[in-house]
Amino acid sequence: MKPTRPRAPTGKPVRPQSAKPRRQPAAPPANPRLIALNKPFDVLTQFTDDQGRATLKDFIDLPGIYPAGRLDRDSEGLLLLTNDGRLQARITDPKHKLAKTYWVQVEGTPTAEQLAQLRAGPLLNDGPCRPAEVEQLQEPTLWPRHPPVRFRASIPTHWLSITIREGRNRQVRRMTAAVGLPTLRLVRVSIGDWTLAELQPGEWREVEI
């Protein structure tokens, strides 16, 4: 007996839907590149801007490379750029838990309780943070910031090293603010095994993948 095709409520035969072809991941470039840039303060993490603000193109002009992650306009330090989409995803995807270390100048004198809150992961408005590695630093030797940080003479400042493994928007600034230590200056010094090393603001170098 010939099998009958199932029918829709209208009585018309139901046509089997063809499976959508899976999107194939883009092939890696023939010559993958990874660039480390020391992004200066007040520079956007993009190559174009319709408001005349400083962008990455003012410091690096290589075809086909894109930022692997972001660094806020008011933050400084290590930014990685690549022409390899898979590498870009590996650097930026939170599931890989790639460690990012920041040197953070905060307003006030950190207490043991505040440091413990940072290490445990403070609660932000979008949920609790994962535990972080936090250590107090002697003031590091860094390039001058332009414009300089505004200080209040009556309030001391201190430096912290903060390592996180997630990438929420303005996360480190929000973490320190949540425990009562507003961030005055923030410099990213490493992403995974890649470091800022001796790069000065606006300088870049090619690094091993």
Secondary structure by P-SEA (a helix, b strand, c coil): ccccccccccccccccccccccccccccccbbbbbbbbcccccccccccccccccccccccccccccccccccccccbbbbbccaaaaaaacccccbbbbbbbccccccccaaaaaaaaaccccccccccbbbbbbbccccccccccccccccccccbbbbbbbcccccaaaaaaaaaacccccbbbbccccccccccccccbbbbbcc
